[in-house]
Amino acid sequence: MEKKGIRGLAADALFLACAYFIATSYVIPQTSSMLSGWDSPTITPAELAAAKWANDYLPPQSLFACDLFACEMITAVGYKIGSVGGAWELSDRPNERYMDNERSFITESAEEAHRLMARWKIQYVIVADRQGFYAYGWKRPAIAKFFDSAYFEKVYDKGGAHIFRVK
């Protein structure tokens, strides 16, 4: 091995300092932001309790709009049908279904969300105030629109998980 001189060690130290600066200033925060949904539970205990409540108090085979993981959970725990999830690619017009599901959660408009849900005959919505995977990436839902009583009726609200009936 060849000995490194002062200049070689200084160059190595400068390289490491730059790499550290780039990693801590850009790469790690950017990656953490992109992966934040995967770092949290995909279903909260409050959402699980809401699904159990739905099983006990709502009609069997009710059609729910939720995020992807809540749809899987509402099927397994609440014995209900989710708007997305499962073998979705086998459903009718799967890309339209996924785009409409996501749009209905991220729009600020209660009227638009109601119209999109009515298109797919959605009867209930389960939503929590946190990032969800509604179709194409982790996004925060615009929850306020679901409290518009002209379009939705709140039937469950506990621990940050909400269930609304689509009017």
N, C-alpha and C positions, 0 to 999 in steps of 0.2 A: 504494500500500500504506500502510496505517495503521501508525504506529509503536506498538510495544508498550511499555507502561510497566513499571515494576519489578514491579507486581502481576501483570501478564500473563505476564512471564517466569517469575516465581515459580510461578504456576499451571501453566505448561507444564512446568517442572522437576519439580514435585510429581507431575503426571500421568505423566511419563516414568519417574520413580522408582517409582511404584506399579505401572506396567505392567511394568517390569523385575523388580520383586519378585515379582509374580504369575507372570510367565513362568518365572523361574528357580526359584521355590519350588514351583509346582504344575504348570503346563502342560507344560514341557519334561520333568520327571521322569515325569509321568503318560504322556505321549506316548511317551517312550523305553521305558517299561515295556511299553506296549501293542504297540510295534513291534519289540521286541527280537528276536523270532524271525526277522523279515524282515531284520534287520541282520546276522545270522550266515549262514554257508553253510547251505543247506537240506539238503545231504548233505556229510558229512565225508570226507576221504580214507580214514579207517579203515572207514567204511561202504561206500565204493566197493570197497575191498579185500575186504571180507566178501562182497559180491555176486559179485565175480570168483571167490572161493573157492567159493561156492555153485554157480556155473556149472560149475566143475571137478569138484566132489565130491558134489553132491546130484542126485537124480533129476530129469530134465527135467519141466517143467510142474508142479513142486511148488508147493503153495499156501502163500504167506507172509503173515503178519500183520506190518504195519509202519506207520509213519506215512505220510501221503499221498505225500510226496516220495520216501521210500525205496521205496514200492510202485512208483512210476513208474520208479525207478532199477533195482530188482530185475528188472523186466520187460525193460528195455533192456539191462542189463549181464549179468544172471544168467540170462536167458531163463526166468524163473519167472513165476508168476501172483501178483499182489498182492491183498490182501483189499479194498482200497479204491483209488480213483484211476481214471484213464482216463475212460471214458464211464460213470461209476458210476450215473448216473441211469437208465441202461438196464438195470441189473442187477435181479434179483429183490429186492423189498423194500429199496430202497436206503437209506432212512432208518434202518431197523432195523439194517442191515449197518453203517452208519457209527456209530450209537450203540453197538452191541456192540463194534466195533473200538476205539473210544475208551475205553469202559468197561474193556475187557480190559487196556488199558495203564495206566490211572490207578488201578484198584483195588489195594488192598494184598493182597487175597486170591488166593492161587494157585489155590484151588478154583474161585472165581468166574471168574477169567481162563481157566482150562482149560475150564470149562463153556461159556463164550461162544465160545471158539475151536473147540471140538468141534461146536458148533451149525452153524458154517459150514465144517466139515471142514478147518480150518487144520492144516497139517502142520509148519510151521516159523515161528519168530518171529525177526525181526531188530530189535535195539534198541540204542540208545546212550544214555549217561547225559547227556542234554541235552534241551532243549525239542524237542518234535516236534509236527507238525500232524496229530493222530490222527483228526480228523474235524471238530471244531467249535472251532478255536482252538489256539493254542500252549500246550502243557502239558508238564510233566515226567512221564515215566513212573515208575511204582513198580517199579524193576528187581528188587529183592530177591526178589519172589515167583517169578521165573523160575528162581531157584537152588534151588527146592523140587523135589527129585528124585522126589517122588511124582507130579508132574504134568509136569515138563519135564526134558529132558536137554540139557546144554550140549554143543554140537558144534563151536563156534568162539568164540574169545575173544582178540581181538588189537586193541591200540590203542584200547580203549574201545568197540569194536563187538562185539556178542555175537549169536550165532545159537543158538537153542534148538530142539530137536525137541519137538513136542507129543506127549506119550505117550497 
